Amino acid sequence: MSARLKVCTLDDVWEGEMRVLTAGDVEVLVVNTAAGVRAYHPRCPHQAVALIDGSFDDGVITCSAHRWRFDAATGAGVNPKRCALIAYPVEVDGDDVYVDLSAVAPGAVASLT
C-alpha cells in the first residue's frame, strides 16, 4: 500500500536548500539538488543527530556532530562510504512534491529516532 503524501511545493525548497517538513505526521528532510528533489529520514545514521543542524554545500549534506557526509542526490555516504541516508521515493507532480513513506521499513527508521 502506498503512503504517497504531499510534503511541499517546489517554491518551499529552492535548489541548493534543505528543510525538514512533515508528510502526514512524519518528519522528512527535503533537499533540492541539481539532480532534483530528494527526501530522506531527517537524522544521521551514525548517532541520530538532526541533519538540518548540519550543512548542505556543493551537493553534500554534512552532519554537524561528527562531520559525516552524504551525497544529497543519492543519500550514499561520502565519508564514511559504508553508510547511507534512509531515502524516501519522491514524485514531483506540477509544483507539488510527494513522498512515499511506505517504501521504507518502519524498523529502519525506528533505530534512528
N, C-alpha and C positions, 0 to 999 in steps of 0.2 A: 504494500500500500504506500503510495506516495504521500509525503508530507510537504508538498511544494507550497511555500508561503512567501508572500511579498515581504521583502526586508527593507527596500528603499526605492528611490528613483536614481537615475544617473546624475541628476542635479545634486543629490545628497552627498555623494562621494566623488569628487573630481579626480581625474587622472593624477597619480602621484600622492594621493591621500589614502589614509586608512581610518576607519571609525568602528567602534563597537555599537552595533544596533541589535534590535530584537526581532526575531522571527517567531511569532506566537509568544511563548514565554521563555525562549532560548536565546541567550546572547551569542552573537556571531561577529567575528572580526571581518569586516568587508574592506577589501583592498582593491583599488582601481589601478591596475598596472597598464603598461604599454600594450600588453597582450590581452587586456580585457579585465573585467571584474572577476574577482575571486572571493571566496568565503571560507573561513577557517574557524575552528574552535578558538576562542579568544585567549587561551592560556598556553604558555610554553610547555612542551612535553617534558622538559627537564625537571622543573620544580613548581609547575602550575602558576608561574608568575604571569600577571596580566600583560599580554603583548602590547596593548595600547600604551603602556608606560615606556615602551622602548621607542625605536625609530624605524622609519621606512624611507630609505635613501637608495637611489640607483637600483631599484628593483629588489632590494634586500630588506627583510624585516629583521631587526636586531632586538633581542630580549634585553631589557635593562638590567637584569640581575647578574647574569654570568656571560653576557655578550654572545649567546648562541645566535647563529644567523641562519636565515631561511630564504630561499628563492621565493619571492612573492608570487611569481607566475605559476609555480608548481607545488609549493609547500615543502619541497625537498630541502634537506639540511645542506647548508654550505659549510658550516663549521660548528659542530662536527657533522660529517656526512652520514653517519649511521642513524640519524633521526629524521623525522618529518613532522610537519603540522598535520592535524586532522582536518581534512578538506571536506567541504560540503559542495555538491554539484550546484552550479549557478546557471540560471537561464535568464537572458535579457529579452523582454518582450516589449518592443517600443522603447519607452523610457523607464519601464518598471523592471526591477531586479528581484528575482525569486531564488530561493534556496530550497533544496530538497533535504530535509532533516532525516528522512527515513533511510538515506544511503549510508549512514554511519551507525554502527552498532552502539547501543547505549552503554555497554561496558567499556568501550574505548574512551568515551567522554567521561564516564564516572571516575576513572582513575586520575583525571586532571581537574577535578572540582574540589 
